[in-house]
């Protein structure tokens, strides 16, 4: 279980290392492009949901408790990037199977 720490404060949310690794890639890429966005996440203790304004000027940390780097699912990163670019901001969507290609106009679903 990892931890997302926001604004160098006691504001943090526990998130599984695998999920956190994927979120870190999305956040890093969005902020590198100077694209601010909202990040909504369920609080692990069942006390509700928190929203964070993600901006390059805000300090944040991704603390991983595991010693191994999780395998990255490129399709999941793409889906998370799409949510981060949408009107509701980034939220954790279920991980798709790695062999499942994303549906686009150039890749319509087969009947």
Biopython code that builds the backbone (N, CA, C, O; Angstrom):
import numpy as np
from Bio.PDB.StructureBuilder import StructureBuilder

atoms = [
    (1, "UNK", "N", (0.850, -1.177, 0.000)),
    (1, "UNK", "CA", (0.000, 0.000, 0.000)),
    (1, "UNK", "C", (0.888, 1.229, 0.000)),
    (1, "UNK", "O", (1.722, 1.397, 0.890)),
    (2, "UNK", "N", (0.714, 2.086, -0.990)),
    (2, "UNK", "CA", (1.477, 3.318, -1.098)),
    (2, "UNK", "C", (0.690, 4.489, -0.542)),
    (2, "UNK", "O", (-0.396, 4.323, 0.014)),
    (3, "UNK", "N", (1.254, 5.664, -0.700)),
    (3, "UNK", "CA", (0.593, 6.861, -0.175)),
    (3, "UNK", "C", (0.841, 8.042, -1.103)),
    (3, "UNK", "O", (1.974, 8.298, -1.511)),
    (4, "UNK", "N", (-0.229, 8.757, -1.432)),
    (4, "UNK", "CA", (-0.143, 10.014, -2.173)),
    (4, "UNK", "C", (-0.186, 11.135, -1.140)),
    (4, "UNK", "O", (-1.141, 11.243, -0.371)),
    (5, "UNK", "N", (0.856, 11.971, -1.126)),
    (5, "UNK", "CA", (0.969, 13.059, -0.155)),
    (5, "UNK", "C", (0.875, 14.372, -0.921)),
    (5, "UNK", "O", (1.617, 14.600, -1.877)),
    (6, "UNK", "N", (-0.039, 15.227, -0.493)),
    (6, "UNK", "CA", (-0.333, 16.467, -1.209)),
    (6, "UNK", "C", (0.149, 17.681, -0.427)),
    (6, "UNK", "O", (-0.111, 17.790, 0.771)),
    (7, "UNK", "N", (0.837, 18.577, -1.083)),
    (7, "UNK", "CA", (1.234, 19.883, -0.556)),
    (7, "UNK", "C", (2.117, 19.787, 0.690)),
    (7, "UNK", "O", (1.995, 20.612, 1.595)),
    (8, "UNK", "N", (3.001, 18.793, 0.745)),
    (8, "UNK", "CA", (3.929, 18.628, 1.881)),
    (8, "UNK", "C", (3.246, 18.755, 3.236)),
    (8, "UNK", "O", (3.823, 19.290, 4.183)),
    (9, "UNK", "N", (2.031, 18.266, 3.321)),
    (9, "UNK", "CA", (1.281, 18.397, 4.567)),
    (9, "UNK", "C", (0.844, 17.032, 5.068)),
    (9, "UNK", "O", (1.284, 15.995, 4.572)),
    (10, "UNK", "N", (-0.007, 17.056, 6.035)),
    (10, "UNK", "CA", (-0.545, 15.802, 6.553)),
    (10, "UNK", "C", (-1.687, 15.286, 5.687)),
    (10, "UNK", "O", (-2.303, 14.271, 6.013)),
    (11, "UNK", "N", (-1.972, 15.973, 4.591)),
    (11, "UNK", "CA", (-3.023, 15.533, 3.682)),
    (11, "UNK", "C", (-2.470, 14.415, 2.805)),
    (11, "UNK", "O", (-1.606, 14.636, 1.957)),
    (12, "UNK", "N", (-2.983, 13.225, 3.027)),
    (12, "UNK", "CA", (-2.500, 12.087, 2.249)),
    (12, "UNK", "C", (-3.624, 11.073, 2.089)),
    (12, "UNK", "O", (-4.601, 11.069, 2.838)),
    (13, "UNK", "N", (-3.453, 10.217, 1.091)),
    (13, "UNK", "CA", (-4.412, 9.154, 0.818)),
    (13, "UNK", "C", (-3.617, 7.884, 0.538)),
    (13, "UNK", "O", (-2.658, 7.904, -0.233)),
    (14, "UNK", "N", (-4.014, 6.791, 1.161)),
    (14, "UNK", "CA", (-3.386, 5.499, 0.898)),
    (14, "UNK", "C", (-3.962, 4.906, -0.387)),
    (14, "UNK", "O", (-5.177, 4.830, -0.563)),
    (15, "UNK", "N", (-3.066, 4.492, -1.274)),
    (15, "UNK", "CA", (-3.435, 3.919, -2.567)),
    (15, "UNK", "C", (-2.492, 2.748, -2.829)),
    (15, "UNK", "O", (-1.295, 2.844, -2.561)),
    (16, "UNK", "N", (-3.019, 1.656, -3.346)),
    (16, "UNK", "CA", (-2.182, 0.500, -3.643)),
    (16, "UNK", "C", (-1.032, 0.894, -4.577)),
    (16, "UNK", "O", (-1.205, 1.721, -5.471)),
    (17, "UNK", "N", (0.148, 0.289, -4.358)),
    (17, "UNK", "CA", (1.337, 0.642, -5.124)),
    (17, "UNK", "C", (1.117, 0.557, -6.638)),
    (17, "UNK", "O", (1.553, 1.440, -7.376)),
    (18, "UNK", "N", (0.452, -0.489, -7.097)),
    (18, "UNK", "CA", (0.239, -0.653, -8.542)),
    (18, "UNK", "C", (-0.588, 0.490, -9.117)),
    (18, "UNK", "O", (-0.262, 1.033, -10.173)),
    (19, "UNK", "N", (-1.649, 0.848, -8.423)),
    (19, "UNK", "CA", (-2.497, 1.968, -8.864)),
    (19, "UNK", "C", (-1.699, 3.262, -8.794)),
    (19, "UNK", "O", (-1.738, 4.073, -9.720)),
    (20, "UNK", "N", (-0.978, 3.452, -7.702)),
    (20, "UNK", "CA", (-0.203, 4.678, -7.502)),
    (20, "UNK", "C", (0.856, 4.855, -8.592)),
    (20, "UNK", "O", (1.104, 5.977, -9.033)),
    (21, "UNK", "N", (1.477, 3.769, -9.025)),
    (21, "UNK", "CA", (2.481, 3.853, -10.090)),
    (21, "UNK", "C", (1.860, 4.369, -11.384)),
    (21, "UNK", "O", (2.479, 5.162, -12.093)),
    (22, "UNK", "N", (0.660, 3.932, -11.694)),
    (22, "UNK", "CA", (-0.027, 4.393, -12.898)),
    (22, "UNK", "C", (-0.459, 5.853, -12.751)),
    (22, "UNK", "O", (-0.338, 6.636, -13.693)),
    (23, "UNK", "N", (-0.958, 6.214, -11.581)),
    (23, "UNK", "CA", (-1.351, 7.606, -11.336)),
    (23, "UNK", "C", (-0.147, 8.542, -11.440)),
    (23, "UNK", "O", (-0.258, 9.646, -11.972)),
    (24, "UNK", "N", (0.995, 8.099, -10.933)),
    (24, "UNK", "CA", (2.209, 8.914, -10.985)),
    (24, "UNK", "C", (2.580, 9.247, -12.429)),
    (24, "UNK", "O", (2.965, 10.379, -12.720)),
    (25, "UNK", "N", (2.472, 8.290, -13.319)),
    (25, "UNK", "CA", (2.789, 8.527, -14.735)),
    (25, "UNK", "C", (1.846, 9.563, -15.323)),
    (25, "UNK", "O", (2.276, 10.469, -16.037)),
    (26, "UNK", "N", (0.564, 9.429, -15.022)),
    (26, "UNK", "CA", (-0.435, 10.376, -15.552)),
    (26, "UNK", "C", (-0.174, 11.771, -15.014)),
    (26, "UNK", "O", (-0.123, 12.734, -15.779)),
    (27, "UNK", "N", (-0.009, 11.887, -13.708)),
    (27, "UNK", "CA", (0.228, 13.201, -13.092)),
    (27, "UNK", "C", (1.502, 13.827, -13.648)),
    (27, "UNK", "O", (1.514, 15.004, -14.007)),
    (28, "UNK", "N", (2.568, 13.045, -13.719)),
    (28, "UNK", "CA", (3.842, 13.545, -14.232)),
    (28, "UNK", "C", (3.683, 14.086, -15.653)),
    (28, "UNK", "O", (4.190, 15.165, -15.961)),
    (29, "UNK", "N", (2.988, 13.352, -16.518)),
    (29, "UNK", "CA", (2.825, 13.790, -17.900)),
    (29, "UNK", "C", (1.932, 15.018, -18.030)),
    (29, "UNK", "O", (2.222, 15.915, -18.821)),
    (30, "UNK", "N", (0.852, 15.064, -17.262)),
    (30, "UNK", "CA", (-0.036, 16.231, -17.319)),
    (30, "UNK", "C", (0.682, 17.489, -16.815)),
    (30, "UNK", "O", (0.596, 18.544, -17.444)),
    (31, "UNK", "N", (1.382, 17.381, -15.697)),
    (31, "UNK", "CA", (2.045, 18.552, -15.133)),
    (31, "UNK", "C", (3.257, 18.972, -15.951)),
    (31, "UNK", "O", (3.595, 20.155, -15.998)),
    (32, "UNK", "N", (3.915, 18.013, -16.596)),
    (32, "UNK", "CA", (5.035, 18.361, -17.482)),
    (32, "UNK", "C", (4.550, 19.250, -18.629)),
    (32, "UNK", "O", (5.288, 20.099, -19.128)),
    (33, "UNK", "N", (3.305, 19.040, -19.033)),
    (33, "UNK", "CA", (2.699, 19.847, -20.109)),
    (33, "UNK", "C", (2.055, 21.119, -19.564)),
    (33, "UNK", "O", (1.427, 21.869, -20.312)),
    (34, "UNK", "N", (2.210, 21.361, -18.265)),
    (34, "UNK", "CA", (1.615, 22.516, -17.579)),
    (34, "UNK", "C", (0.090, 22.482, -17.666)),
    (34, "UNK", "O", (-0.554, 23.524, -17.790)),
    (35, "UNK", "N", (-0.484, 21.273, -17.600)),
    (35, "UNK", "CA", (-1.937, 21.089, -17.619)),
    (35, "UNK", "C", (-2.414, 20.784, -16.203)),
    (35, "UNK", "O", (-2.178, 19.693, -15.684)),
    (36, "UNK", "N", (-3.080, 21.743, -15.587)),
    (36, "UNK", "CA", (-3.654, 21.529, -14.257)),
    (36, "UNK", "C", (-4.953, 20.750, -14.392)),
    (36, "UNK", "O", (-5.609, 20.800, -15.432)),
    (37, "UNK", "N", (-5.323, 20.031, -13.336)),
    (37, "UNK", "CA", (-6.549, 19.237, -13.388)),
    (37, "UNK", "C", (-6.947, 18.840, -11.974)),
    (37, "UNK", "O", (-6.158, 18.973, -11.038)),
    (38, "UNK", "N", (-8.168, 18.353, -11.824)),
    (38, "UNK", "CA", (-8.674, 17.869, -10.548)),
    (38, "UNK", "C", (-8.420, 16.363, -10.457)),
    (38, "UNK", "O", (-8.523, 15.646, -11.452)),
    (39, "UNK", "N", (-8.091, 15.900, -9.263)),
    (39, "UNK", "CA", (-7.890, 14.475, -8.993)),
    (39, "UNK", "C", (-8.814, 14.094, -7.845)),
    (39, "UNK", "O", (-8.670, 14.601, -6.732)),
    (40, "UNK", "N", (-9.756, 13.208, -8.112)),
    (40, "UNK", "CA", (-10.699, 12.710, -7.100)),
    (40, "UNK", "C", (-10.328, 11.282, -6.739)),
    (40, "UNK", "O", (-10.041, 10.460, -7.610)),
    (41, "UNK", "N", (-10.339, 10.998, -5.440)),
    (41, "UNK", "CA", (-9.972, 9.656, -4.988)),
    (41, "UNK", "C", (-10.785, 9.298, -3.749)),
    (41, "UNK", "O", (-11.038, 10.134, -2.881)),
    (42, "UNK", "N", (-11.185, 8.030, -3.693)),
    (42, "UNK", "CA", (-11.886, 7.515, -2.511)),
    (42, "UNK", "C", (-10.875, 7.361, -1.386)),
    (42, "UNK", "O", (-9.762, 6.883, -1.601)),
    (43, "UNK", "N", (-11.264, 7.765, -0.198)),
    (43, "UNK", "CA", (-10.389, 7.618, 0.965)),
    (43, "UNK", "C", (-10.493, 6.176, 1.445)),
    (43, "UNK", "O", (-11.596, 5.654, 1.610)),
    (44, "UNK", "N", (-9.350, 5.531, 1.668)),
    (44, "UNK", "CA", (-9.295, 4.116, 2.003)),
    (44, "UNK", "C", (-10.013, 3.722, 3.280)),
    (44, "UNK", "O", (-10.376, 2.557, 3.444)),
    (45, "UNK", "N", (-10.227, 4.671, 4.195)),
    (45, "UNK", "CA", (-10.873, 4.328, 5.465)),
    (45, "UNK", "C", (-12.392, 4.373, 5.381)),
    (45, "UNK", "O", (-13.077, 4.202, 6.389)),
    (46, "UNK", "N", (-12.922, 4.603, 4.177)),
    (46, "UNK", "CA", (-14.371, 4.622, 3.990)),
    (46, "UNK", "C", (-15.034, 5.926, 4.394)),
    (46, "UNK", "O", (-16.260, 5.996, 4.485)),
    (47, "UNK", "N", (-14.236, 6.962, 4.639)),
    (47, "UNK", "CA", (-14.794, 8.233, 5.104)),
    (47, "UNK", "C", (-15.214, 9.169, 3.972)),
    (47, "UNK", "O", (-15.560, 10.323, 4.223)),
    (48, "UNK", "N", (-15.189, 8.689, 2.744)),
    (48, "UNK", "CA", (-15.650, 9.521, 1.634)),
    (48, "UNK", "C", (-14.621, 9.660, 0.545)),
    (48, "UNK", "O", (-13.857, 8.738, 0.258)),
    (49, "UNK", "N", (-14.615, 10.828, -0.057)),
    (49, "UNK", "CA", (-13.782, 11.099, -1.224)),
    (49, "UNK", "C", (-13.067, 12.423, -1.022)),
    (49, "UNK", "O", (-13.598, 13.324, -0.373)),
    (50, "UNK", "N", (-11.870, 12.546, -1.572)),
    (50, "UNK", "CA", (-11.128, 13.803, -1.537)),
    (50, "UNK", "C", (-10.854, 14.253, -2.960)),
    (50, "UNK", "O", (-10.671, 13.441, -3.867)),
    (51, "UNK", "N", (-10.831, 15.554, -3.134)),
    (51, "UNK", "CA", (-10.483, 16.147, -4.424)),
    (51, "UNK", "C", (-9.236, 17.002, -4.239)),
    (51, "UNK", "O", (-9.137, 17.785, -3.295)),
    (52, "UNK", "N", (-8.290, 16.838, -5.152)),
    (52, "UNK", "CA", (-7.042, 17.601, -5.105)),
    (52, "UNK", "C", (-6.886, 18.376, -6.406)),
    (52, "UNK", "O", (-7.096, 17.825, -7.486)),
    (53, "UNK", "N", (-6.517, 19.663, -6.308)),
    (53, "UNK", "CA", (-6.219, 20.449, -7.489)),
    (53, "UNK", "C", (-4.750, 20.215, -7.817)),
    (53, "UNK", "O", (-3.860, 20.598, -7.057)),
    (54, "UNK", "N", (-4.514, 19.585, -8.951)),
    (54, "UNK", "CA", (-3.166, 19.225, -9.361)),
    (54, "UNK", "C", (-2.595, 20.346, -10.230)),
    (54, "UNK", "O", (-3.103, 20.634, -11.314)),
    (55, "UNK", "N", (-1.550, 20.957, -9.738)),
    (55, "UNK", "CA", (-0.929, 22.103, -10.402)),
    (55, "UNK", "C", (0.583, 21.994, -10.223)),
    (55, "UNK", "O", (1.040, 21.521, -9.182)),
    (56, "UNK", "N", (1.373, 22.421, -11.216)),
    (56, "UNK", "CA", (2.830, 22.295, -11.103)),
    (56, "UNK", "C", (3.429, 22.990, -9.879)),
    (56, "UNK", "O", (4.510, 22.608, -9.433)),
    (57, "UNK", "N", (2.758, 23.994, -9.329)),
    (57, "UNK", "CA", (3.317, 24.718, -8.178)),
    (57, "UNK", "C", (3.052, 24.034, -6.836)),
    (57, "UNK", "O", (3.575, 24.465, -5.808)),
    (58, "UNK", "N", (2.238, 22.961, -6.840)),
    (58, "UNK", "CA", (1.913, 22.260, -5.598)),
    (58, "UNK", "C", (2.859, 21.083, -5.424)),
    (58, "UNK", "O", (3.021, 20.258, -6.323)),
    (59, "UNK", "N", (3.483, 21.020, -4.250)),
    (59, "UNK", "CA", (4.379, 19.892, -3.959)),
    (59, "UNK", "C", (3.555, 18.643, -3.669)),
    (59, "UNK", "O", (2.556, 18.699, -2.953)),
    (60, "UNK", "N", (3.977, 17.534, -4.223)),
    (60, "UNK", "CA", (3.297, 16.271, -3.953)),
    (60, "UNK", "C", (4.320, 15.151, -3.979)),
    (60, "UNK", "O", (5.369, 15.249, -4.615)),
    (61, "UNK", "N", (3.984, 14.083, -3.268)),
    (61, "UNK", "CA", (4.867, 12.924, -3.209)),
    (61, "UNK", "C", (4.062, 11.661, -3.478)),
    (61, "UNK", "O", (2.882, 11.565, -3.142)),
    (62, "UNK", "N", (4.735, 10.699, -4.092)),
    (62, "UNK", "CA", (4.171, 9.372, -4.304)),
    (62, "UNK", "C", (5.070, 8.425, -3.524)),
    (62, "UNK", "O", (6.188, 8.132, -3.948)),
    (63, "UNK", "N", (4.589, 7.952, -2.395)),
    (63, "UNK", "CA", (5.394, 7.107, -1.506)),
    (63, "UNK", "C", (4.988, 5.657, -1.715)),
    (63, "UNK", "O", (3.859, 5.265, -1.423)),
    (64, "UNK", "N", (5.927, 4.866, -2.227)),
    (64, "UNK", "CA", (5.686, 3.451, -2.481)),
    (64, "UNK", "C", (6.272, 2.637, -1.341)),
    (64, "UNK", "O", (7.412, 2.866, -0.937)),
    (65, "UNK", "N", (5.510, 1.695, -0.823)),
    (65, "UNK", "CA", (5.982, 0.857, 0.266)),
    (65, "UNK", "C", (6.618, -0.436, -0.236)),
    (65, "UNK", "O", (7.430, -1.043, 0.461)),
    (66, "UNK", "N", (6.248, -0.855, -1.444)),
    (66, "UNK", "CA", (6.835, -2.056, -2.010)),
    (66, "UNK", "C", (8.228, -1.777, -2.549)),
    (66, "UNK", "O", (8.554, -0.635, -2.873)),
    (67, "UNK", "N", (9.046, -2.811, -2.647)),
    (67, "UNK", "CA", (10.421, -2.633, -3.120)),
    (67, "UNK", "C", (10.555, -2.814, -4.633)),
    (67, "UNK", "O", (11.585, -2.462, -5.207)),
    (68, "UNK", "N", (9.538, -3.352, -5.272)),
    (68, "UNK", "CA", (9.604, -3.593, -6.723)),
    (68, "UNK", "C", (8.723, -2.615, -7.475)),
    (68, "UNK", "O", (7.641, -2.242, -7.021)),
    (69, "UNK", "N", (9.219, -2.207, -8.644)),
    (69, "UNK", "CA", (8.434, -1.360, -9.538)),
    (69, "UNK", "C", (7.326, -2.196, -10.161)),
    (69, "UNK", "O", (7.618, -3.217, -10.784)),
    (70, "UNK", "N", (6.060, -1.798, -10.014)),
    (70, "UNK", "CA", (4.970, -2.575, -10.634)),
    (70, "UNK", "C", (5.061, -2.542, -12.162)),
    (70, "UNK", "O", (5.546, -1.572, -12.745)),
    (71, "UNK", "N", (4.594, -3.604, -12.792)),
    (71, "UNK", "CA", (4.509, -3.649, -14.251)),
    (71, "UNK", "C", (3.462, -2.624, -14.700)),
    (71, "UNK", "O", (2.384, -2.542, -14.111)),
    (72, "UNK", "N", (3.768, -1.862, -15.717)),
    (72, "UNK", "CA", (2.869, -0.796, -16.173)),
    (72, "UNK", "C", (2.008, -1.304, -17.328)),
    (72, "UNK", "O", (2.510, -1.889, -18.288)),
    (73, "UNK", "N", (0.713, -1.069, -17.215)),
    (73, "UNK", "CA", (-0.260, -1.407, -18.249)),
    (73, "UNK", "C", (-0.506, -0.126, -19.058)),
    (73, "UNK", "O", (-1.182, 0.795, -18.600)),
    (74, "UNK", "N", (0.050, -0.093, -20.253)),
    (74, "UNK", "CA", (-0.041, 1.096, -21.106)),
    (74, "UNK", "C", (-1.487, 1.489, -21.386)),
    (74, "UNK", "O", (-1.807, 2.676, -21.440)),
    (75, "UNK", "N", (-2.368, 0.496, -21.565)),
    (75, "UNK", "CA", (-3.775, 0.794, -21.836)),
    (75, "UNK", "C", (-4.435, 1.489, -20.644)),
    (75, "UNK", "O", (-5.275, 2.371, -20.823)),
    (76, "UNK", "N", (-4.062, 1.098, -19.451)),
    (76, "UNK", "CA", (-4.615, 1.724, -18.254)),
    (76, "UNK", "C", (-4.135, 3.171, -18.143)),
    (76, "UNK", "O", (-4.905, 4.065, -17.790)),
    (77, "UNK", "N", (-2.857, 3.389, -18.447)),
    (77, "UNK", "CA", (-2.325, 4.759, -18.432)),
    (77, "UNK", "C", (-3.106, 5.619, -19.417)),
    (77, "UNK", "O", (-3.461, 6.754, -19.100)),
    (78, "UNK", "N", (-3.376, 5.089, -20.611)),
    (78, "UNK", "CA", (-4.132, 5.845, -21.619)),
    (78, "UNK", "C", (-5.536, 6.175, -21.127)),
    (78, "UNK", "O", (-6.013, 7.292, -21.328)),
    (79, "UNK", "N", (-6.201, 5.224, -20.487)),
    (79, "UNK", "CA", (-7.547, 5.477, -19.974)),
    (79, "UNK", "C", (-7.522, 6.507, -18.846)),
    (79, "UNK", "O", (-8.392, 7.375, -18.775)),
    (80, "UNK", "N", (-6.540, 6.410, -17.979)),
    (80, "UNK", "CA", (-6.417, 7.400, -16.900)),
    (80, "UNK", "C", (-6.113, 8.788, -17.464)),
    (80, "UNK", "O", (-6.624, 9.785, -16.955)),
    (81, "UNK", "N", (-5.293, 8.863, -18.502)),
    (81, "UNK", "CA", (-5.001, 10.154, -19.150)),
    (81, "UNK", "C", (-6.273, 10.761, -19.734)),
    (81, "UNK", "O", (-6.477, 11.972, -19.660)),
    (82, "UNK", "N", (-7.124, 9.920, -20.312)),
    (82, "UNK", "CA", (-8.378, 10.424, -20.867)),
    (82, "UNK", "C", (-9.280, 10.988, -19.775)),
    (82, "UNK", "O", (-9.897, 12.036, -19.967)),
    (83, "UNK", "N", (-9.366, 10.309, -18.635)),
    (83, "UNK", "CA", (-10.204, 10.846, -17.560)),
    (83, "UNK", "C", (-9.623, 12.157, -17.039)),
    (83, "UNK", "O", (-10.367, 13.096, -16.756)),
    (84, "UNK", "N", (-8.292, 12.226, -16.910)),
    (84, "UNK", "CA", (-7.650, 13.449, -16.408)),
    (84, "UNK", "C", (-7.908, 14.628, -17.334)),
    (84, "UNK", "O", (-7.961, 15.771, -16.879)),
    (85, "UNK", "N", (-8.067, 14.368, -18.616)),
    (85, "UNK", "CA", (-8.314, 15.433, -19.592)),
    (85, "UNK", "C", (-9.796, 15.767, -19.737)),
    (85, "UNK", "O", (-10.154, 16.718, -20.432)),
    (86, "UNK", "N", (-10.651, 14.994, -19.087)),
    (86, "UNK", "CA", (-12.090, 15.209, -19.188)),
    (86, "UNK", "C", (-12.593, 16.266, -18.213)),
    (86, "UNK", "O", (-11.823, 16.788, -17.406)),
    (87, "UNK", "N", (-13.873, 16.579, -18.285)),
    (87, "UNK", "CA", (-14.453, 17.645, -17.458)),
    (87, "UNK", "C", (-14.472, 17.339, -15.964)),
    (87, "UNK", "O", (-14.523, 18.271, -15.161)),
    (88, "UNK", "N", (-14.432, 16.077, -15.562)),
    (88, "UNK", "CA", (-14.454, 15.719, -14.142)),
    (88, "UNK", "C", (-13.067, 15.457, -13.570)),
    (88, "UNK", "O", (-12.933, 15.227, -12.368)),
    (89, "UNK", "N", (-12.044, 15.488, -14.397)),
    (89, "UNK", "CA", (-10.689, 15.276, -13.922)),
    (89, "UNK", "C", (-10.348, 13.808, -13.728)),
    (89, "UNK", "O", (-11.102, 12.913, -14.111)),
    (90, "UNK", "N", (-9.195, 13.593, -13.125)),
    (90, "UNK", "CA", (-8.658, 12.250, -12.938)),
    (90, "UNK", "C", (-9.371, 11.522, -11.808)),
    (90, "UNK", "O", (-9.580, 12.077, -10.729)),
    (91, "UNK", "N", (-9.739, 10.281, -12.066)),
    (91, "UNK", "CA", (-10.267, 9.375, -11.047)),
    (91, "UNK", "C", (-9.836, 7.981, -11.451)),
    (91, "UNK", "O", (-9.525, 7.732, -12.616)),
    (92, "UNK", "N", (-9.816, 7.087, -10.507)),
    (92, "UNK", "CA", (-9.285, 5.744, -10.756)),
    (92, "UNK", "C", (-10.346, 4.889, -11.428)),
    (92, "UNK", "O", (-11.380, 4.570, -10.841)),
    (93, "UNK", "N", (-10.064, 4.526, -12.677)),
    (93, "UNK", "CA", (-10.954, 3.643, -13.428)),
    (93, "UNK", "C", (-10.405, 2.223, -13.309)),
    (93, "UNK", "O", (-9.215, 2.048, -13.045)),
    (94, "UNK", "N", (-11.248, 1.209, -13.500)),
    (94, "UNK", "CA", (-10.761, -0.180, -13.413)),
    (94, "UNK", "C", (-9.684, -0.457, -14.462)),
    (94, "UNK", "O", (-9.719, 0.084, -15.567)),
    (95, "UNK", "N", (-8.740, -1.297, -14.097)),
    (95, "UNK", "CA", (-7.664, -1.649, -15.021)),
    (95, "UNK", "C", (-8.184, -2.560, -16.122)),
    (95, "UNK", "O", (-8.785, -3.595, -15.835)),
    (96, "UNK", "N", (-7.957, -2.183, -17.400)),
    (96, "UNK", "CA", (-8.373, -3.063, -18.502)),
    (96, "UNK", "C", (-7.364, -4.190, -18.695)),
    (96, "UNK", "O", (-6.203, -4.054, -18.311)),
    (97, "UNK", "N", (-7.797, -5.293, -19.284)),
    (97, "UNK", "CA", (-6.826, -6.343, -19.622)),
    (97, "UNK", "C", (-5.790, -5.777, -20.586)),
    (97, "UNK", "O", (-6.126, -4.959, -21.442)),
    (98, "UNK", "N", (-4.551, -6.198, -20.459)),
    (98, "UNK", "CA", (-3.484, -5.637, -21.290)),
    (98, "UNK", "C", (-3.611, -5.990, -22.759)),
    (98, "UNK", "O", (-3.096, -5.264, -23.610)),
    (99, "UNK", "N", (-4.283, -7.086, -23.078)),
    (99, "UNK", "CA", (-4.411, -7.472, -24.480)),
    (99, "UNK", "C", (-5.606, -6.821, -25.152)),
    (99, "UNK", "O", (-5.839, -7.042, -26.340)),
    (100, "UNK", "N", (-6.364, -6.028, -24.419)),
    (100, "UNK", "CA", (-7.549, -5.375, -24.963)),
    (100, "UNK", "C", (-7.160, -4.008, -25.517)),
    (100, "UNK", "O", (-6.704, -3.140, -24.772)),
    (101, "UNK", "N", (-7.338, -3.818, -26.811)),
    (101, "UNK", "CA", (-7.005, -2.536, -27.430)),
    (101, "UNK", "C", (-8.109, -1.524, -27.147)),
    (101, "UNK", "O", (-9.283, -1.892, -27.131)),
    (102, "UNK", "N", (-7.758, -0.246, -26.920)),
    (102, "UNK", "CA", (-8.780, 0.766, -26.694)),
    (102, "UNK", "C", (-9.631, 0.960, -27.949)),
    (102, "UNK", "O", (-9.127, 0.850, -29.066)),
    (103, "UNK", "N", (-10.905, 1.244, -27.766)),
    (103, "UNK", "CA", (-11.819, 1.445, -28.886)),
    (103, "UNK", "C", (-11.664, 2.866, -29.396)),
    (103, "UNK", "O", (-11.812, 3.823, -28.635)),
    (104, "UNK", "N", (-11.363, 3.008, -30.699)),
    (104, "UNK", "CA", (-11.274, 4.308, -31.354)),
    (104, "UNK", "C", (-12.016, 4.205, -32.672)),
    (104, "UNK", "O", (-12.464, 3.125, -33.058)),
    (105, "UNK", "N", (-12.147, 5.326, -33.362)),
    (105, "UNK", "CA", (-12.799, 5.309, -34.671)),
    (105, "UNK", "C", (-12.029, 4.437, -35.651)),
    (105, "UNK", "O", (-12.617, 3.815, -36.535)),
    (106, "UNK", "N", (-10.699, 4.395, -35.489)),
    (106, "UNK", "CA", (-9.880, 3.579, -36.393)),
    (106, "UNK", "C", (-9.900, 2.105, -35.978)),
    (106, "UNK", "O", (-9.450, 1.243, -36.733)),
    (107, "UNK", "N", (-10.413, 1.816, -34.793)),
    (107, "UNK", "CA", (-10.428, 0.452, -34.280)),
    (107, "UNK", "C", (-11.804, 0.152, -33.702)),
    (107, "UNK", "O", (-11.939, 0.010, -32.487)),
    (108, "UNK", "N", (-12.845, 0.050, -34.557)),
    (108, "UNK", "CA", (-14.216, -0.179, -34.050)),
    (108, "UNK", "C", (-14.360, -1.568, -33.441)),
    (108, "UNK", "O", (-13.638, -2.487, -33.827)),
    (109, "UNK", "N", (-15.285, -1.735, -32.494)),
    (109, "UNK", "CA", (-15.495, -3.063, -31.915)),
    (109, "UNK", "C", (-16.011, -4.042, -32.965)),
    (109, "UNK", "O", (-16.744, -3.659, -33.876)),
    (110, "UNK", "N", (-15.622, -5.307, -32.828)),
    (110, "UNK", "CA", (-16.079, -6.331, -33.777)),
    (110, "UNK", "C", (-17.417, -6.871, -33.316)),
    (110, "UNK", "O", (-17.664, -7.035, -32.122)),
    (111, "UNK", "N", (-18.265, -7.139, -34.274)),
    (111, "UNK", "CA", (-19.593, -7.673, -33.968)),
    (111, "UNK", "C", (-19.577, -9.167, -33.868)),
    (111, "UNK", "O", (-20.615, -9.779, -33.615)),
]
sb = StructureBuilder()
sb.init_structure("model")
sb.init_model(0)
sb.init_chain("A")
sb.init_seg("    ")
for serial, (resi, resn, name, xyz) in enumerate(atoms, 1):
    if name == "N":
        sb.init_residue(resn, " ", resi, " ")
    sb.init_atom(name, np.array(xyz, "f"), 0.0, 1.0, " ", f" {name:<3s}", serial, name[0])
structure = sb.get_structure()
